[in-house]
Amino acid sequence: MKLKFIFNKFVENYNKRAEQFQSKGIVKFYFNNNGYILIVVLTITALLISVSSQFLLTAQQNINYMKKFRNEAIAEQIASSGLQLASFILEADQKGFSSMISSKSDSNNKNIDSYHDVWAFEFPDVPIENSTVKISIEDSQSKLNISAVSNQYVPQTPYYKILKKFFNNIGLGSEYCDSILDWVDADNSRSAYGAEEYDFYSTSSNYYKCKNGPFDSVDELLLVKNFTPEIYYGLNIHAVKDNDADKISVDNNKFTSVFGMDANLEEIKIGPEKSLKLNNYFRVYGDNTDFMSNLNKININTASFRILSALTDEITDDKVTEIIRRRSQKPFNSVNEISDLVTDESVRNNLLTVSSNIYEISITASTEKNEKKITAFYNRASKRYYYLSIH
């Protein structure tokens, strides 16, 4: 009887709750009964867990961002310190203090710049706190300023002839030289083998204007007609002759005298550089308004084999080799010291120099967690940066 009573009571209670659930709905039913407290507690608990999890996740992300920003800021500061050190080295060299900074330098003449100077050394990594900074300085006036082949006053400057011979020497035709000429000249008249906006750039699938002004960077060549990535990076040009295969290129031989190899200098076979990447030979900074400016001149103490071999039609590989051997033994103090090899006086006096003011500075700062690089083109005379990039 007792069990029957309990069962009847359970059924009665169940039917009563079912009737209330059907008549009042789920919300009123639970809020009018003790069970709603459990629902509220569970809901609030779920919300708190969700909010707390999101807060912790956001906080962790912010902490990681702050750490990354801090590491990047430290690396950037170290790279900036390296840039200041590089400019100090260049200024010290300009004042003739190279030999005071390094015993490897044997040049105290502040009026010349060569691979004997302190800026040209391969600097070791400089430790700064828990980081290192790598400094590299390159003479931009060892290269040909392609922005100076033409300007609004002169349709073709003498540098145009050097550019034309350079391309001919590496097996490329006049169309490459003329395309550059039309890109930088001020008019819309097409050169014999060049390209202007009306006949090429406006008709291409990706329309853009012809610059008709100086280059902003060497890789802007990739916008110029004929200059495919293969041409720009020198991937499909076979300009190295068979008899040059066993010769030491200038880029591997530029520190010859500094490292004490002078005694064997006559036995060293010197040949053209193996790389044909165009930014190894071209630059874009100088003075495009006045082609006779010293900022456009090519430094014979640092110029590459391929640039030297393009100076005049008369110059031969043997003459270029002789220029490099002489400067390796002792840097030239005057362009007239090569008058027996470059007989054209106008070329020597108007296009060549023995000193430089424009340099490319590369800085790499490495920390435990980050790395920053600075690339800058610096005018040592005016202390002006033509270009500065931090990445």
LUMZA-29866 format. One record per residue (C-alpha): x, y, z; residue number from 1. Coordinates in steps of 0.02 Angstrom, whole numbers, plus 50000, padded with zeros to 5 digits. Layout:
<recs>
X,Y,Z,NUM .
...
</recs>
This chain:
<recs>
50000,50000,50000,1 .
50141,50119,50040,2 .
50225,50093,49871,3 .
50060,50118,49782,4 .
50036,50282,49875,5 .
50208,50345,49825,6 .
50181,50297,49644,7 .
50011,50385,49638,8 .
50088,50540,49716,9 .
50228,50541,49586,10 .
50103,50524,49443,11 .
49995,50662,49516,12 .
50144,50778,49534,13 .
50207,50737,49358,14 .
50036,50771,49281,15 .
50024,50935,49377,16 .
50194,50994,49313,17 .
50152,50939,49136,18 .
49990,51039,49143,19 .
50084,51194,49207,20 .
50218,51174,49075,21 .
50088,51166,48936,22 .
49985,51312,49001,23 .
50124,51433,49055,24 .
50268,51392,48939,25 .
50450,51353,48981,26 .
50500,51526,49046,27 .
50356,51555,49169,28 .
50361,51375,49221,29 .
50542,51378,49278,30 .
50536,51552,49352,31 .
50387,51501,49460,32 .
50480,51347,49521,33 .
50639,51316,49617,34 .
50722,51242,49461,35 .
50749,51413,49383,36 .
50891,51450,49504,37 .
50995,51311,49429,38 .
50962,51375,49253,39 .
51014,51552,49301,40 .
51172,51492,49387,41 .
51221,51384,49240,42 .
51189,51525,49116,43 .
51291,51652,49214,44 .
51430,51527,49238,45 .
51436,51493,49050,46 .
51441,51679,49013,47 .
51580,51709,49138,48 .
51683,51566,49066,49 .
51657,51633,48889,50 .
51703,51812,48936,51 .
51852,51757,49040,52 .
51918,51646,48900,53 .
51901,51786,48774,54 .
51986,51907,48893,55 .
52131,51790,48924,56 .
52151,51756,48737,57 .
52149,51943,48696,58 .
52270,51981,48837,59 .
52391,51847,48775,60 .
52380,51913,48598,61 .
52414,52090,48658,62 .
52563,52030,48759,63 .
52633,51940,48606,64 .
52606,52095,48498,65 .
52694,52203,48628,66 .
52842,52083,48635,67 .
52853,52080,48445,68 .
52841,52269,48435,69 .
52974,52286,48569,70 .
53092,52167,48479,71 .
53064,52256,48314,72 .
53094,52425,48396,73 .
53257,52363,48473,74 .
53315,52290,48306,75 .
53270,52452,48216,76 .
53366,52556,48343,77 .
53518,52445,48324,78 .
53505,52457,48134,79 .
53494,52647,48147,80 .
53650,52645,48256,81 .
53737,52543,48121,82 .
53686,52672,47991,83 .
53763,52811,48096,84 .
53921,52709,48114,85 .
53930,52684,47925,86 .
53911,52871,47893,87 .
54049,52903,48021,88 .
54164,52782,47929,89 .
54132,52872,47764,90 .
54161,53043,47841,91 .
54320,52986,47927,92 .
54383,52919,47762,93 .
54340,53084,47677,94 .
54451,53173,47803,95 .
54595,53054,47770,96 .
54583,52954,47931,97 .
54571,52781,47851,98 .
54741,52722,47911,99 .
54703,52784,48087,100 .
54546,52676,48094,101 .
54621,52519,48018,102 .
54798,52460,47991,103 .
54742,52373,47831,104 .
54716,52540,47744,105 .
54867,52615,47658,106 .
54779,52767,47585,107 .
54785,52934,47674,108 .
54739,53037,47521,109 .
54568,53109,47558,110 .
54548,53161,47376,111 .
54536,52984,47309,112 .
54425,52835,47347,113 .
54474,52655,47313,114 .
54462,52479,47380,115 .
54612,52521,47491,116 .
54500,52634,47597,117 .
54421,52582,47760,118 .
54241,52591,47695,119 .
54281,52450,47572,120 .
54332,52322,47703,121 .
54223,52174,47744,122 .
54172,52222,47920,123 .
54139,52085,48049,124 .
53976,52080,48144,125 .
53978,52214,48279,126 .
53906,52153,48446,127 .
53785,52273,48532,128 .
53713,52209,48697,129 .
53629,52043,48649,130 .
53622,52087,48465,131 .
53738,52106,48315,132 .
53745,52229,48171,133 .
53823,52198,48001,134 .
53884,52346,47897,135 .
53919,52344,47711,136 .
53967,52496,47606,137 .
53977,52498,47417,138 .
54037,52637,47303,139 .
53891,52685,47190,140 .
54005,52789,47080,141 .
54086,52630,47021,142 .
53926,52608,46920,143 .
53846,52695,46770,144 .
53706,52819,46809,145 .
53570,52771,46686,146 .
53468,52924,46737,147 .
53604,53032,46659,148 .
53598,52963,46481,149 .
53477,53104,46436,150 .
53394,53256,46513,151 .
53283,53400,46461,152 .
53432,53495,46389,153 .
53533,53356,46307,154 .
53444,53218,46207,155 .
53595,53103,46218,156 .
53737,53128,46341,157 .
53907,53040,46324,158 .
53847,52912,46452,159 .
53728,52849,46318,160 .
53878,52785,46218,161 .
53946,52694,46370,162 .
53776,52615,46400,163 .
53763,52560,46219,164 .
53935,52480,46221,165 .
53896,52394,46386,166 .
53745,52307,46311,167 .
53840,52263,46152,168 .
53979,52186,46257,169 .
53858,52069,46345,170 .
53773,52018,46183,171 .
53620,52131,46187,172 .
53569,52247,46045,173 .
53539,52435,46034,174 .
53354,52415,46075,175 .
53396,52396,46260,176 .
53496,52556,46264,177 .
53367,52653,46164,178 .
53225,52592,46274,179 .
53315,52666,46425,180 .
53348,52826,46330,181 .
53164,52848,46287,182 .
53114,52810,46466,183 .
53219,52952,46538,184 .
53219,53082,46399,185 .
53098,53228,46414,186 .
53012,53210,46245,187 .
52892,53087,46164,188 .
52997,53058,46008,189 .
53045,52877,45989,190 .
53227,52831,45965,191 .
53276,52716,45824,192 .
53253,52557,45927,193 .
53167,52626,46081,194 .
52987,52645,46140,195 .
52874,52787,46190,196 .
52701,52793,46265,197 .
52604,52809,46102,198 .
52684,52658,46017,199 .
52709,52537,46161,200 .
52662,52580,46340,201 .
52486,52641,46301,202 .
52452,52490,46191,203 .
52509,52357,46314,204 .
52383,52253,46412,205 .
52438,52338,46574,206 .
52431,52520,46523,207 .
52554,52639,46606,208 .
52644,52796,46556,209 .
52821,52813,46493,210 .
52921,52897,46632,211 .
53008,53034,46530,212 .
53113,53071,46682,213 .
53251,52998,46790,214 .
53235,52825,46868,215 .
53185,52809,47050,216 .
53271,52640,47068,217 .
53367,52519,46960,218 .
53230,52387,46970,219 .
53116,52513,46882,220 .
53199,52441,46727,221 .
53073,52300,46740,222 .
52943,52426,46677,223 .
53047,52471,46524,224 .
53018,52385,46358,225 .
53126,52231,46327,226 .
53183,52216,46508,227 .
53110,52051,46563,228 .
53157,51976,46732,229 .
53276,51859,46640,230 .
53368,52008,46564,231 .
53368,52109,46726,232 .
53437,51967,46831,233 .
53555,51909,46694,234 .
53482,51735,46685,235 .
53482,51706,46498,236 .
53634,51804,46442,237 .
53792,51710,46398,238 .
53922,51848,46391,239 .
54062,51753,46478,240 .
54183,51696,46345,241 .
54265,51525,46351,242 .
54436,51603,46373,243 .
54372,51702,46524,244 .
54312,51549,46619,245 .
54474,51527,46718,246 .
54499,51712,46754,247 .
54468,51795,46922,248 .
54328,51921,46909,249 .
54350,52095,46979,250 .
54223,52070,47116,251 .
54333,51931,47188,252 .
54495,52025,47160,253 .
54456,52200,47224,254 .
54547,52179,47389,255 .
54704,52105,47311,256 .
54830,52232,47375,257 .
54745,52253,47544,258 .
54770,52069,47583,259 .
54951,52065,47526,260 .
54938,51976,47358,261 .
55036,52107,47262,262 .
55184,51993,47231,263 .
55078,51876,47124,264 .
54976,52013,47041,265 .
55057,51993,46871,266 .
55015,51808,46871,267 .
54832,51832,46914,268 .
54715,51816,46766,269 .
54586,51955,46779,270 .
54423,51942,46685,271 .
54243,52007,46677,272 .
54123,51980,46820,273 .
54023,51819,46810,274 .
53861,51900,46869,275 .
53760,51997,46740,276 .
53627,52062,46858,277 .
53603,52240,46801,278 .
53599,52324,46972,279 .
53781,52270,46991,280 .
53827,52392,46853,281 .
53692,52527,46852,282 .
53638,52661,46974,283 .
53505,52797,46964,284 .
53566,52932,47084,285 .
53676,53079,47039,286 .
53631,53238,46947,287 .
53522,53209,46795,288 .
53504,53396,46760,289 .
53691,53419,46730,290 .
53773,53268,46652,291 .
53946,53345,46679,292 .
53921,53346,46867,293 .
54051,53252,46968,294 .
53908,53152,47044,295 .
53882,53064,46876,296 .
54065,53021,46846,297 .
54131,52843,46856,298 .
54270,52808,46981,299 .
54409,52714,46892,300 .
54477,52656,47060,301 .
54321,52553,47095,302 .
54232,52525,46928,303 .
54198,52346,46876,304 .
54283,52259,46730,305 .
54124,52269,46625,306 .
54100,52456,46655,307 .
54282,52495,46618,308 .
54272,52394,46457,309 .
54126,52502,46399,310 .
54211,52672,46421,311 .
54268,52692,46240,312 .
54269,52594,46079,313 .
54458,52582,46083,314 .
54475,52501,46253,315 .
54515,52315,46253,316 .
54508,52180,46385,317 .
54698,52190,46401,318 .
54688,52376,46437,319 .
54552,52349,46567,320 .
54659,52215,46649,321 .
54804,52337,46655,322 .
54696,52471,46737,323 .
54642,52348,46872,324 .
54820,52288,46903,325 .
54885,52464,46921,326 .
54750,52519,47042,327 .
54772,52359,47144,328 .
54954,52404,47172,329 .
54918,52588,47203,330 .
54755,52686,47181,331 .
54753,52817,47044,332 .
54775,52996,47103,333 .
54719,53068,46936,334 .
54622,53008,46784,335 .
54769,53060,46676,336 .
54868,52915,46747,337 .
54775,52803,46625,338 .
54797,52919,46475,339 .
54897,52783,46386,340 .
54750,52664,46403,341 .
54603,52785,46382,342 .
54670,52909,46256,343 .
54509,53008,46233,344 .
54540,53164,46339,345 .
54356,53214,46341,346 .
54309,53046,46416,347 .
54443,53056,46549,348 .
54404,53235,46601,349 .
54215,53236,46584,350 .
54159,53060,46627,351 .
54291,52986,46744,352 .
54350,53024,46919,353 .
54461,52951,47057,354 .
54346,52999,47201,355 .
54167,52961,47251,356 .
54028,53042,47351,357 .
53879,52925,47325,358 .
53877,52762,47422,359 .
53755,52621,47451,360 .
53746,52570,47633,361 .
53672,52404,47689,362 .
53640,52371,47873,363 .
53576,52209,47950,364 .
53533,52209,48136,365 .
53498,52040,48215,366 .
53423,52013,48386,367 .
53371,51852,48471,368 .
53194,51868,48405,369 .
53202,51987,48258,370 .
53300,52056,48112,371 .
53295,52227,48030,372 .
53380,52284,47871,373 .
53417,52460,47811,374 .
53461,52502,47632,375 .
53517,52681,47599,376 .
53597,52782,47460,377 .
53700,52919,47541,378 .
53784,53075,47472,379 .
53936,53098,47581,380 .
53971,53276,47521,381 .
53797,53345,47558,382 .
53758,53219,47697,383 .
53594,53185,47607,384 .
53504,53020,47589,385 .
53432,52995,47416,386 .
53340,52841,47477,387 .
53319,52752,47643,388 .
53218,52594,47674,389 .
53192,52496,47836,390 .
53120,52322,47819,391 .
</recs>
